[in-house]
C-alpha cells in the first residue's frame, strides 16, 4: 500500500540570498574540491544541478584540465550548451584541448554558426579531420559551406536549423510534422517558413496562428505572404538592424535565387550589435577591440598593448605640437598679460566637452539610422546653434565671475567671448567630422576622440589668443 510522501516543512522566511559572484565562487570552490578528492560522482551531481551559463562563468576561474574534467561529467548536449556560453577566447582555448572525437560529438549539439566559429580557429588539418568524422553528411557539407562565407556576411552567422513547410500542406499535417521533427532533433523555432516546391520563400506562419487554425485549412491560407528576408551575402549588421527594427525573433536568409537557405536568430543579432558597439567604443578610444577581446591588452605582453595604443597617441602628439606652436606664436601676448594662460584649460575643457557631446550624438545616430547624410547641413547648423546657446550661457557666467574676481571687465569679456565662439565651433567640428568620415566610408567612431579633441584644441587656442591679441590695448587699459 502506498503511503503519502513526507511533507517538507516550508521556512517562514526566505533564506538569505547571495549575489552571483559569491555563488560562482562557491561553485568554483566545490569543483576544485571534488577534483582534488577524485569525487567524480559529487562533481557530476553538482554540475548537473547547475545551469550551463553558471558553469561557463565558473570556467573562467578554472584551469583547462579542470574544465575538461567537468565537460566529461556532463551529457554532450549540456556540455555543448556550456561551451556556447563561454567567452570566445575561452571557448577556443577549451575546445582546442578537447579530443577530436569529443569535438565532433559536441558540435552535433551546437548551432552551425557557433561550430563554424570554432572550426575557423583550428588548423586546416584538424578541421579536415573533424569534418571527416561527422556522421551526418548533410551537416558536414553545411559546415563547409558556412566556412566559405566572408566574416562580415549574413551567411557567416546564419543557422540552417529551421523548420520549412510547403504551402499546400494542411494544418493537421503540419502539426504532425512538427511533433515528429521535435522528437528527431533539438531544433528550436519561432516561426514556420513556407516554401514552394522549388524551395523559394513564399510566406511565414506564427505558431499561435498555426495551433489556433482549423485542421483542414491549407498553410497557404493562413500564412503571411512575401515576408521580409535578407540575402546571404549582405552585411550581418544589416540583418541585426532589421531584427532590432521589426522586433523579429528570427529573419529568413535567402540565396540569389530567393531560395530559403537559413535564418538569423535574435541572439545572433544581439551578438552582432554587441560586437559593433564594442568596436565603436574601443575605436573611439584609439584601442584595438580585437586585442582587448583576446585578452592581450590586459594580461598579454606589454609590447602588444604598446603597438595597439601608440598610433593614436602619435596623432595626438602631432596635434599637441601644433597647439604648442600656436602658443609660441602668441608669446608676446602672453608675456604682456600672463593671466591669459590661466584660462587655457577652461577653454579647452569646455570646448572639448561640447564637441564630444555633439560627436557622440552624431556617431550613435549614424549607427542606428536616426541620422542620415542627406541632411548633413541641417545637423551641423542645429548642433552649432546649440553650441552657440550653451556657449552664451556659460560665457555670461564665466565673464561675470572673471570680471568680479580679477577686477578686469575686459578680461571677462574676452574669456566669455572666447568661450562663446569656441563652443560654437567645437559643436560644429564634433558634428562635421563624423559626417565627413561617413561620407568617405570611414568608421565615424574613430572621429570621436583623437581627431575631434585635437581639432578643437587647435581652433580653441587660436580663437582665444586671436581675440586677446586684437583687444590687448583694452585689457591693459582696464
C-alpha positions, 0 to 999 in steps of 0.5 A: 500500500502506498503511503503519502510522501513526507511533507517538507516543512516550508521556512517562514522566511526566505533564506538569505540570498547571495549575489552571483559572484559569491555563488560562482565562487562557491561553485568554483570552490566545490569543483576544485574540491571534488577534483582534488578528492577524485569525487567524480560522482559529487562533481557530476551531481553538482554540475548537473544541478547547475545551469550551463551559463553558471558553469561557463562563468565558473570556467573562467576561474578554472584551469583547462584540465579542470574544465575538461574534467567537468565537460566529461561529467556532463551529457554532450548536449549540456556540455555543448550548451556550456561551451556556447556560453563561454567567452570566445577566447575561452571557448577556443582555448577549451575546445582546442584541448578537447579530443577530436572525437569529443569535438565532433560529438559536441558540435552535433549539439551546437548551432552551425554558426557557433561550430563554424566559429570554432572550426575557423580557429583550428588548423586546416588539418584538424578541421579536415579531420573533424569534418571527416568524422561527422556522421551526418553528411548533410551537416558536414557539407553545411559546415563547409559551406558556412566556412566559405562565407566572408566574416562580415556576411549574413551567411557567416552567422546564419543557422540552417536549423529551421523548420520549412513547410510547403504551402499546400500542406494542411494544418493537421499535417503540419502539426504532425510534422512538427511533433515528429521533427521535435522528437528527431532533433533539438531544433528550436523555432519561432516561426514556420517558413513556407516554401514552394516546391522549388524551395523559394520563400513564399510566406511565414506562419506564427505558431499561435496562428498555426495551433489556433487554425482549423485542421483542414485549412491549407498553410497557404491560407493562413500564412503571411505572404512575401515576408521580409528576408535578407540575402546571404551575402549582405552585411550581418549588421544589416540583418541585426538592424532589421531584427532590432527594427521589426522586433523579429525573433528570427529573419529568413536568409535567402540565396540569389535565387530567393531560395530559403537557405537559413535564418538569423536568430535574435541572439545572433543579432544581439551578438552582432550589435554587441560586437559593433558597439564594442568596436565603436567604443574601443575605436573611439578610444584609439584601442584595438577591440580585437586585442582587448577581446583576446585578452592581450591588452590586459594580461598579454605582453606589454609590447602588444598593448604598446603597438595597439595604443601608440598610433593614436597617441602619435596623432595626438602628439602631432596635434599637441605640437601644433597647439604648442606652436600656436602658443609660441606664436602668441608669446608676446601676448602672453608675456604682456598679460600672463593671466591669459594662460590661466584660462587655457584649460577652461577653454579647452575643457569646455570646448572639448566637452561640447564637441564630444557631446555633439560627436557622440550624438552624431556617431550613435545616430549614424549607427542606428539610422536616426541620422542620415547624410542627406541632411548633413547641413541641417545637423551641423547648423542645429548642433552649432546653434546649440553650441552657440546657446550653451556657449552664451550661457556659460560665457555670461557666467564665466565673464561675470565671475572673471570680471568680479574676481580679477577686477578686469571687465575686459578680461571677462569679456574676452574669456566669455567671448572666447568661450562663446565662439569656441563652443560654437565651433567645437559643436560644429567640428564634433558634428562635421567630422563624423559626417565627413568620415561617413561620407568617405566610408570611414568608421565615424567612431574613430572621429570621436576622440583623437581627431575631434579633441585635437581639432578643437584644441587647435581652433580653441587656442587660436580663437582665444589668443586671436581675440586677446591679441586684437583687444590687448590695448583694452585689457591693459587699459582696464 
